[in-house]
Every structure is written in structure tokens, then in C-alpha cells.
Amino acid sequence: MTPSDPLLSIAQVADLLGTTERFPRRLVAERRIAFVKVGRHVRIRASVLAEFLSARTVQPVTIRRGHLRRAA
């Protein structure tokens, strides 16, 4: 672990995602995100959270005007 890659608590992850604590806890319970157990505490690395978000980012669709079909 480096200072640039801190361990975040569930509350901090929820705050960064703008959700309740229930969502990151569910991600951990379903093993959908990597985490670290420190005793009984669960921590998520900031880099793991960034990778999780980038993997689930959906890019916008660009529509080219010339390829639209016209209604009859």
C-alpha cells in the first residue's frame, strides 16, 4: 500500500459513490469488488474503486445524422 492508494472504509466508499453504506457492503458480500479485511473491518483500496468504476462506465452513443431512417 502506498500513500497514494489509501484504504477506504465502507462509509468513505459510500460517500464517494453518493450511495448509502448498504451498496458497498452488498458489493463486498457478493464479491463484486476486491477488499481487504483488517481484523473485522472491511477496507477497499482507492485504486480498486477507481478500476471498478472505470470498468462499469458506459460511453455515450454517437448518432450520425446521415444514417437515420426517415418516417414515411
Stockholm file with secondary structure:
# STOCKHOLM 1.0

chainA/1-72         MTPSDPLLSIAQVADLLGTTERFPRRLVAERRIAFVKVGRHVRIRASVLAEFLSARTVQPVTIRRGHLRRAA
#=GR chainA/1-72 SS CCTTSCEEEHHHHHHHHTSCTHHHHHHHHTTCSCCEEETTEEEEEHHHHHHHHHHTCCCCCCCCGGGCCCCC
#=GC SS_cons        CCTTSCEEEHHHHHHHHTSCTHHHHHHHHTTCSCCEEETTEEEEEHHHHHHHHHHTCCCCCCCCGGGCCCCC
//
